[in-house]
Amino acid sequence: MELTRELATRRLADWDRRVISPAPGAAALRPSAVAITVAPGDAGRGIWVARRPATMRNHASQFALPGGRLDPGETVVEAALRELDEELGVALGPDSVIGVLDDYATRSGYLMTPVVCWVDEPVVPTPSPDEVDELFFVTLDELTAPAVFDSIPESSRPVIRIPIAGRWVHAPTAAVIYQFAQVVVMGVDTRVDHLEQPVFAWR
């Protein structure tokens, strides 16, 4: 079944989104938002996934969705759209937002909220070199490739990785994309808060 905006919106509206509330006494997580933007491409609809520059202070050379910390007073939708514009040069309005997926707590101390956007007209990104070293357009068909779940001695939780552009992408980005592919693209109820990140992403 081809994914349409109506179908994607309905699946997100029916989704019982899981919100993470900090445990009493726990260190506060820094609120952040990422944009999963479904756009048309030559090979069908897909999303943009970036690889960060090696010169970045945090998460250098890692794969990521456009996103970052919330500015004071911002909502997750506002932050996701702002970061999408700042990082990829793609300016969208709030009418492009079709839903929000589960919160995901990262090992590096962020509370990541994935905001799903939809555009019908072709868009040509202009990535910021300060934020993006490489930009990949990953089709929805590619996103449904099976994920791999590994074990590590440092955690009892399974570590997820997914194939993108001939490389392995790990959590937290892999966990967020995996839930999008399962819930929105395939219509499968799938939680990801139990999925672990590799040790190199813990800082």
N, C-alpha and C positions, 0 to 999 in steps of 0.2 A: 504494500500500500504506500503510495506516495505521501510524504509528509506535507501537509498544507498548514497555513497559518491557523486556520480554524481548528484542525485536529490538534496541533501543538498547544494552542491556547486552552482547549478543552482538557487535555491531559494535565496541564499545569494547574488549571482551576480545580480539578478533581484530586490533586495531590495534597495530602495532609502534610504540609511542610513542617519539618522538625527544626525548632529554634533552640539554640544552645544558650542556657543561662549559666553564668559562672557559679561554681559551687562556693558555699560560704567559706571564707578564709583562703580561697585559691587566688593565685596571681591573676590580675585582670588581663583578659585578652584584648588586643587592640583591634577594634572593628575595621573591617576592610570589605571591599566588594570587587567582584570580577564580572566582566561582560562576556557572555556566550552569545555571539551574534550570528544568527542564521541568515546567510546571504546567498544569492544566486552566483553560480560560477559556470565555466565552460563544460565541466563534467558533472553538473548538478549542484544542488545546494550543499553548503558546507559551512564551516566556522573557521575563524582565524586563530592560530596558535603561534606565539612568538617564542624565540629563544633569546634570552637576555645577553647583553654584551658581557664579555669576560672582565671588563673594567668596573662593573658594578660592585659596590661595597657588599650588598646582600644578594644572595641567590644568583651569583654570577654564572653565566652560561647555562642556566637552568631553563627549562621550558615553562611558559606561563601564559595565562590568559590576560588580556588587558585589564588592569585593575590596580588597586592600591588602598592605602588607608583613607578612611573617611575624614574630610575636613570638619572642623567644628560646625555643628548645626546641620550637616548634610544627612540625607537619607541614603540608604544603600543604592537606590535607583539613581539618585543624583550623582553619587560618587562613581558608579559604574559607567554612566554616560560621560561624565567628565574625563575619566581615565581613558575611555575608548577614544575620545577626541584628542586628548593630549598625546597618547602613545601611537595611535594609528592614523590620526587625522580624519577619523570618521565621526561626523557630527550628526547625532540622532536626537530626536525629541522623545519625551516620555510616552508618546503614542506608539513608539516602536517596541516598548516593553510588553511582553506577553505573560510573564510570570517569574517566580523566584523559586529556586530549589533549596535543599536543606543547607543549613549552616554547617561549616566544617572547621574544626579547631586544628590549627597547624602546630607542629612541634616548635616552630620558631616564635610562637606567641601571638598569632593572629586569629581572629574570628572571621573566617571568609564566608561571604554570602554571594552565591552565584545568581546573577540577574540575566534572564534570557531575553534577547532582543530579536526582532524579525524585520528584515528589509526585503522588499520585492524588486526594487530597481537595482541594476548593477552598480557596485561601488568600487572605486579604486583607492585603496588605502595609501597614505603617505606616511610611513612609519618614522617616528623620531629616532635618530641614530643613538641618542642618549639612553633610550629605553629598549630598543629592538635591534638585535644583530641580524637575525633572520626571521622572516615572516612566512608561515606556511598556511595555505588554504587547504583544509582537510575536509573531504566530502563526507556526507552523512553515512554513505556506504562504508567508507574507511573506518568511521568511528564505531561501527558495529562489529569490528574484528574482535575475536576473543581476547579478553584480558588475561594476564598471567599473575598468579598469586604466589609469592615467595615467603619463605620462613627465614627469620634472622634470630640470632641468639639474644639480641638486645630487647626483644619484645615478643609477647605471645600472640600479637595481632598479625594477620597476613599483610604483607607488603604488596601493593598493587603496582603493576606497570602495564602500559598499553603501547601498541606500536603506532607510531606516527612518523611519516616521511622517512621510513627506513631506519628509525631510531626508537629507543625505548624512552617513554615519558613516565615519570614516577609521580606519586602523590606529593603534595596536595593537588597539583593540576590534574593528574591522572584520575584521582578519585572524583573530582568535580565533573570532568568530561565523561567519565564512565556513568555517573548517575544521569547526566543529560542524555546520553545515548540510550540508556535503559528505559528511563521514564518517558522522555519526550519523543525520541525517535522510534523506539520499539514498543512502548506502552507497557513496560514491565515494572512493577513496583519493586524498587531496589534501594536499600539504604547503604550509606557508605561511611558513616561515622565510626565504624569499627575497623576501617582499613588504615593500615599503618603507612608511614613514610620511611624511605631509606634513611640510614643514619646521617648521610651527608646533608640531608635537608632539615636536620634537627636544630640547626643554628641560624 
